Amino acid sequence: MAVRVIVRGVVVAAVTAGALVPAALVSAPSALADPCPAGTARVFLGNSTNSCQGAGSVSYTDAPVSKVCSMASTDVTVEIQTNIKKRPLRTQELSNGHCASFDIHTQIGNTVTVTPN
């Protein structure tokens, strides 16, 4: 938490001073905030819980998936089934520290597949 406050303070100070802010400071992957071991993914659920998922596929039925972050040396495929007629299936591929967020209100099913690379 303290690191985020410091980084935000530096970004605000740099923007206020008119300096160019490196993109890495402004949009660092949020997977760094909640690390899991390499070769896994952090899965956030709509009921405010999260966990590290190892290799394999898991369908989360207790709550919809709200966000997934891949860790280092990891490929993740997230399939979200929705109740939207024009877009009934959303497939998102993530790797090496990237994250994606998902709408929990339209979600009717999900599968998260983790593959260490």
N, C-alpha and C positions, 0 to 999 in steps of 0.2 A: 504494500500500500504506500509506503514512504517513497519507494522508487517512482511510482506513478506520479505522486505529487511533485517530486523533484523534476521529473521529465516534463510534466505539464508546465511547471514554473519556468523552466528553461525555454520551452517553446513560446510561452506567452511573452517572456522578456525579449526573446529574439525577434518575434513578430512586431512587438511594440517598438523596438529599436530600428525596425526596417531591414533587418538582416535576412538573408535567405536561410530557410530552415531545411536541413536535409530531410528527404522523404522518409528515411528510416526512423527519424525521431517522431514524425507526425503519425505515421501509420504502421507501427511495428506490430507484427502478428500477436494477437492476444493469447496464443498458445504459450508464449513465454511467461505469462502471468501465472498460469496454473500448469506446471510441467508434469508430465507423466514420463515413464521410461521410454527411451528410443525404441521404435518398433511397435508403438501402441498409439491409441487415439484417446483424447478426452471427449466424452460424450456428455452433453448437458441436456437435461430433461425439463419438460414444462412444469414439473412439480418442484423446481429449484434444487434438485439433486444433480450430482455429476459423478462420473467414475472413469477410471482408465479401462479401456477395452483392449485386450490383447488380440493376437491373430485369430481370424475366423469371422463368421457372420453372426450377428445378433439382431433379432427383431425386438424392439422395446415395446411392451404392451402395457406397462404400468402408467406411462405418461408419454406424450409426444416428444420427439427430439426437437430441441430448440436451437442447438448449436453443436457443431462437431469441429474439433481441432486435431489435425494430424501432428504427430511428433516427428523428430528427426528420423531419417531412414525409414519412413512409413508412407505407404500409399493407402488411401482410404476412399472407398466408394460409398456414397450415401444415396439410398433410394427412398423417396418419400411419396407415398400414395396420398392423393388429395381428393376432396369432394368437388373439385373444380372441373367442370365438363371439358373446357378447352385445354386443360393441362392436368390430366389425371395422374401423371407420373413425372416426378422431377428427379433427375440423376445428377449428382454433384461429385466430381472427383477432386480430391485434395492430396497434397503431398508436402512433406518436409516443413512443417510448422505453419501451414496455412489453415484458416478457419472459414466456416460458412454458417450462416444462420438460416433458420427455417421457420415458417409460419406455423404456429401450434394450433391455430384456430381452424384451419382447413385440413389438417392432417388426419388421415384415417388409418394409416399404417406406415411402417418404416423398417428399413434394414440397413445396418451399418456393417460394412465388410472391411477388415483391416488386414493388410498384407505388408509385412516387413520387407524392405528392399535392400 
